[in-house]
Amino acid sequence: MSLIATSLFRSWRRGLLLALWVLASAPAVAAEPLRLNTGVGAPYIQADGKGFLDLLVPEIFRRLGLPAEAVGYVASERAMINANNGLDDGIAMRIKGLEAAYPNLLRVDEKIIDNDFVAYSIHHNFPTTGFETLRPHQVGYIVGWKVFEAKLDASYSVTRVQDADQLFKLLGNDRASVVLFERWQGNWLIRQRGLPAKLLLPPLVSTEMYMYLHVKHAHLVEPAASALRAAKADGTYRRIFERSLAILEAR
C-alpha cells in the first residue's frame, strides 16, 4: 500500500472510530409516549394527572415497556378524526363498533369500563328501573345525547340545554326535578358545585367502553388487551378505579 493510501486509510479509520465514540457517548433519546385521546373530561382526565384514564393508560403500556399518555379534547369528533388519521396513536375510551365509521382504528378487545348514563335529583329519590320512571318529572338533558333522545318522546316533560354547566344549573335552580348525565362526570360536577343532589340507580343505560389503536400499532392490540386483563386480575385496575372514580360516588 502506498504512503498516500496508508495515510488516507488511517484518517478514515480515526474518523470512523470518532463517530462511533460520539454515538456511544450520546444519551439515549427517550421514545415519544403513545398519545391516546378522549373527548371526556374530569374525572377521566384531570389537570393534576390523577384522572382514571390519566392513570390507567400509562399503566397498560408500562406493562408492554412503552410510555403512553391520555390526552383530552374539547371536541369529541376531532379526537376521533385525529386518531383515525394517525395524528394521535389511538382513543383511550369509546363505545364498541367505532371501527365501522373509522376504519383505521382497531379495538382492544377488553373493556375499559362500563359507561353508566344515570339520573340525578335534589328533591326525589326513586329507583330508575327504566325511562318510564321519569314520566312524572320535569327532565333535563343535553342536546345531542342520543342515548336519551331516543327514549324521551313528546309524552315526557323535557328541557334540553347546551352543556353540563347549564344542565346542573337547571337542577340547582329547580327548573328540572331530574337531570340525566354520565355517572362519573356527574358525580364530579356535583362535588365541584356543592349540589345536594342524589344519584338515582340503577343506571338507565350502561354501555361497554373500549380502547382503540391506530392500524400502525396493530402489533400492540392483543398485548394491550392482555395487559389490561392482567391489571384487572392483580388488583391494579381496582386501585386506580377506587382512587379516581369510586371516591366520587354521590351519596
N, C-alpha and C positions, 0 to 999 in steps of 0.2 A: 504494500500500500504506500503511495507517495506521501511525502510530508504534508502536502496540502490536504489530501484526503483524510489523513490521520487527524489533522487539526480540526477539520470540519466535523468529523465523527465525534471527537471529544467534546466539541462545543454543543453538538446536537444532544449528546448524552447528558451533559451538565444541564442543558435546558429542560430535558425530559425529567430528570431527577428533581429539579427545582419545581416544576409544575406538579409532579406527584406529591412532593412535600407540602406544597401550598394546599392542594386538595385534601390531603390527610389532616392538615392542621386546622382547616376551616371548620367552624362549628356547624353541626348538623342543622339543616333548615327544618323547622317544625312543619309537619303536614298541616294544611288548612283544614279546619274542622268541617265535617259534613254539616250542611245547613238544612234543617227540616222545618218548614214553615207551618203556620197555622193562622186562621182568622179569628180565633177566640182570644179573649183577654184573661185578666185575673179571675180566678186563682190558677189558671192553667199556665199562663205566662205572667211573670211579675218583674217589676223593675229591680227588685233585690235578688233575682235569680233563684228564688225559692218556690216557684210555682211547680205544679205537678209535672208539666212537660219539661220545664227547666231542669228538673232533677232526673226524670225518667229517661229522656232521650240520651243524654250523655252516658247514663248507666248502661243502657242496652249496648251502645257501641264501644264503651270501655271494655266490655267483655270480648269484643272482637279485635281489640288492640287499636281502635281508631278514635280520634277526637270527634265530637259531634256536639251540636247545639240546636236548641229550638228557638225560632225567631217568630215574632208576632207581626201580623199585617192588619192594618185597619180594614182594608178591603179584602174580604174573603175570596172573591173571584180573582183578584190579582194574585193572591197566594197560589191558587190552583194553576193559573196560566204560567206563572214563573216556574213552578215545579215541573209542569208538563214540558216546558221549553228547555229545561235543564239549567235555568239560571240559578235555581236552588236545587238541592240534591233530593228533595222529596217533601212529603207532607207528614207532619207529626201525628195528626189525628183527623180522620174524616170518615164519613159513612161508607159502608160496603157498596161496591159497584161503581166507584168513581172512575175506574178504568174504562168503562163503557164510553164516557164522554171525553176522557183524557187518556188516549191510548199509549202515551209514553210513560205512564205510571203503573208500577207493579205493586200489588197489595202484599204486605207482610201478613201472612196468614195466622196471626194470633192477635186477638183483640186487645186494644189498648185499655178500653174502659167501656162501660155502658153509659151512654148519654141519656140522662133522665130529663124529660120535659114534665114540669110539675106546676102546681098552683100554689099561690101564697095569699094569705088573708090576714087582716088585723082583727076583725070582729067575728069571724066564723071559724069553726073547726069541725070538719066533717071528712069522712073517708072519700077520696076521689077515685071511686071504683070504675069510673067511666065518664065520658063527657056529659052524659045525661045529668050527672050530679051538679053540673054548673048551671043548669037551666033556670033555677030561681034567682040567680045572681047577676049583677052587673059585672061583666067580664072585660078585662083589658089585656091586649097583647100587641106585639109589634107587627106592623105591616110587612108582609112578605114572608112571614114564618108559616110555610105551607103546612107544617105538621098540625097547626091549629086551624088555619083557614079551611082545610078540607073537612073539618069536623063541626065547625060552628056556623051553621047556616042562618038564614034570616029569622028563624024562630028563637034565636038567642039574643039577649041584650048585650051588645058588644061595643066597646070603644077601642079603636085602633090608633096607635101612636107610632112615632118615627124611630124611637130608640129606647134603650134601657133607662136612661135618665128620665125621660118623660113617663115611662111605664111606672116606675116606683114613686114618682111624684103623684101620679094618678092615685096610687094606693094610699100614700101618706095623706093626701088631701081628701080622702073619702069620695073620690069621683069614680072609683071602682071598688067593689067589695072583694073581688078576687082578680089577681093578675096571673098570667101564665108566662113561664120563662124556663130556662135551663137551670137545673138544680144547683150546681156548684157556683156558677156565676151569680145566680140569685142569692145564694147564701152569703157570698162575698159582699154584694151590694147592700144587703140588709144590715150587715155588720158595719159597713162603712157609713151608712146613713143613720144608724141607730134606730131603725124602724122596729116597732114591737110586732113584727109580722110572724106568722106561723107558716111553716112548710106543711102543706097538706099531702098526705100519702094515701095510697100508693101512687107512683108516677102515672100520669095519664098515658104517656108513651115512653118506651125505652128502646134505644137504638144502639146496636153494637158499633163501636168506632175502631178504625184501623189506621195503621201507619202505611205510607206508600213511599216507594223509592223510584227515582228515575231509572229508565232502562239501562243507562250507563253503569248503574250499580246492581245489575241483575244478579251478580255473583254474591251479593250481600243479603238478598231477600230471605233465603232459607236460614242462614246463620243468624240474622236478626230475629226471626221468629223463634228460633231455638234459644237465643239469649233472653228474650222476653219471657218465654216459658220457664227458663231456669231462674230468672229473677222472681217470678211468682212462687216457684217451688221452694226457694231458700228463704223466703220472707222479706227480701229486699223491696219487692213491689209493695207489699203491705205497709212497710215502714214509710215509704215515700207517700203512699196514699194517705196514711194517717197524719203525717206531718203537714201535708199541703191541702188536703180536701176534708178529711173527716173531722178535723178540728173546727171546721166552719159550720158544721151541721146546725141548722136552725132549731131552736128549742121552743 
